[in-house]
Amino acid sequence: MGRLRRLVESVVSIGIGNVVAVLRYTRERKRLERRYPPPTPFPWLWPRPEVGATVVGAADGATAIARATGASGGVAAGPGGFRFAETWADPGQVAEVVATPRGARVRFAVAEADAGQPGADADEPGAETGEPAAGATRDCGPATLDLSFLAPDLIEVTWRAPLAGLPLPERDWPEVDVEFIPAPPGEGWILRTAALEVHLAPDARLSFFEPGGRLLREEWPPLFAGENVCHRVRLAGCERFHGLGERASPVDLRGGTYRMWNRDPGGAYGPGADPVYLSIPIYLSRTMAEAGHEGSKASEAGQRGVDAAGESRNPSPGYLVFYANSHPASFDLGKADPSVAEHRFAGGGLRYYFIPGPAAQVLERYADLTGKPPLPPLWAFGYHQCRWSYYPEARVRKLAADFAHHDIPVDAIHLDIHYMDGYRVFTVDKTRFPDLAGLAKDLAAQGIRLVTICDPGVKRDPGYFLYREGLEEEAFCTLPDGEVVIAPVWPGPCAFPDFSHPAVREWWGGQYGRLLGAGVAGFWQDMNEPATFVAAGEPTLPLAARHALGDHRAVHNLYGLFMNQAAYEGLRRLDPERRPFIVSRSGWAGLQRYAWTWTADVRSDWACLRQTIATIIGLGLSGIPFSGSDVGGFNGEATPELYIRWLQASAFMPFFRSHTMIGTPDQAPWSYGEPYTTIARDFIRLRYSLLPYIYTLAWEAAEKGWPMVRPLFWSEADAPTRESPDDDTFLLGDSLLVAPVTEEGATSREVPVPAGLWYDFWTDRPLRGPARVRLDAPLGRIPVLVRAGAVLPREEPASSTGARGTERLSLHLYPPEVGASGAGHLYTDRGDGYGPCRLDRFVVTRRQGEVELRWVESERGFPWPYRRTEVTLHGVRDARGSRAVEPSSVWVGAVEDL
Ligand code: GLC
């Protein structure tokens, strides 16, 4: 029944007319796969014959087992029936290590006779079952290793050159002081900077240490088979992993296998779906402190922090690793073998970056490497309303009027695919929207921006200017025989721009002018995995598709990123005075330079509400600070309660938008009547009142690459204690802890209170952590805590960010413990454009009987935007309440201690 319903749903959503195109494409794809077989199958199809055995290959029937595999031989047939006819080999023994200005270059002695011998190291994965194999040959390509420090805490490790032209920003890294220490013969080599020590063993194992201290990571030499790469890392028992882009998984990824292949899950997904739209080969590792261990005590140089059982004796502050590889890959983080992480790439070389340190520090460095997110316009942090699709124009006008009628703030209305003429990108359906510019103008007068969806597929229609231009410009992806690749999406058969070509990006970027000119303020880039409709197999272009940068295997995961680059750069050229707002479904490392993202087509159910919180935390830990989910969920009908709970959680997320699928009832703040409308209004107003804080966090993200939504362990960097992160609780910046309700019917929930003093946002009740407390959560409220020492700037909510009052700013003081101090800052500017800005810093100190707030400094040229500044003191008895103050120092005296 469920399957039938899903079938009907997907037929309806892709359009009945498209069914034939889909069947044709499915058949055509099969033909293409036979004609142009991929050089290697996808890594998640590679055989994994036995637990503990890592890799196996077989060449033409002659079995060959690479060193350290331990698997029995034989030609391995994967689930697709393909034969994996390659032999894995490691680089061999180190022959020569030469110091270079930033590190070292290593050459290997490739001894054919060694190949296939079981590892000398009994602790290599699978070595216990290893058998020597005859006839193996090494195929490691140029067996060199380059270790190059870009900064004292950032090393680039290259075993095999990555894809040329991988889109990472160019940057001149300052010189780094690197000490090169050849160890006694047979013991390896050490490279040391002020922040990191890298040990190279004679058998090419690499280990990463804090200088003279704790072990951070230990790697086996990679294995190569043709262009495939397998890289393995030894795991500590109490190590946790986070990141990998967008994952429908818990925040802690340990114990799972995750695929790198941006994929449309087909209109609906939920927890456990993998992969989804946005993969990023980056993760953070944290090693948990164990009871009885002194986490911060450095061990002797060279001493391992991992004992024989794989348990950490000296928990490390963690690290980040980023694999500069866009090819299909799978990351097994201790699933097949709990003590091994195994990364397999179907091509793309092996270059990765290693950064030691806790989350805040490594993400800042990672942003140096892949780019910082530009500051978005303020309006982007307002409330957005969407559905598939609002049309015609009258309905959109009515929607805007409904917001005014219900007195609910709103900043943007999104137009889904029906605003286009037959789903032709960059066109407007003149029947539904005869005067888009007039509509945009009228909405703008009400403080509402229009955002339009843009899909990459260009309808194959000789009468359509964009298709014709694309053909003339040779802008589309082709097959090896030069034919333009055609695959169905909303408009039926489409051609796909090759965004990896700079000239195509420029051409495409210019097209946004058509909509900008009509007053459209932002762009929602969808289906850019790229997604296509198929009846079976991968819902994307054929693997044989060609891009300027390489074949589809190489470029698939970069497609969305390049499309966003085209849009961002186009918008900067077309409208240099305004900051682009782009929200994209797909992307790769560095997406933050151009666009936001959202979790897209999740089901409207409680499990998905809960899941999206973990997904958004994970995105933040992958360098994407601006994201959110469809309020109410996308696929299905949200109950009023689910909608409200989703909205409450999303009010504290960067992207705050209601959206729902075609054919479902509206999901707008008033759709469910009372008491839901009032609750929705209250939370949207609360969001608007917090905009000074939220915008300051956005500025912080732009400066440091930090996520706005953070896991609770963010602030426990020095003494991590959380075994597994709380997947349904998050920090918004440093000051707020948000505990959404994700259980149907719940009227209270248990809240993890991190170490220190916190205040209940609603009652000012002080709470001390570490603790777990049950707090009231009636339908109209979710638990929110404020960290002691916070200075939370709030303003009067307005009907939109454009109408925000500059009458009054309230600085909400949450006093720290006696003798302690806290700090806060406030970033202000015009809210858009590139004009002057201002940063104010506050310090709040508590002494016996008094709380002092100091307005420490103001930098930069923007004038203080508020007429009045008010201080509200929370959480202390006998506080005098609010006081109007000038923007200078103020004393609130004579308060009693708690
Ligand atoms: C995709 C998007 C969804 C959108 C729909 C129609 O499924 O993820 O948000 O509404 O396409 O454009």
Residues whose N, C-alpha, C, O or C-beta is under 5 A from the ligand:
A	BS01	GLC	W388 D416 I417 D526 A600 D601
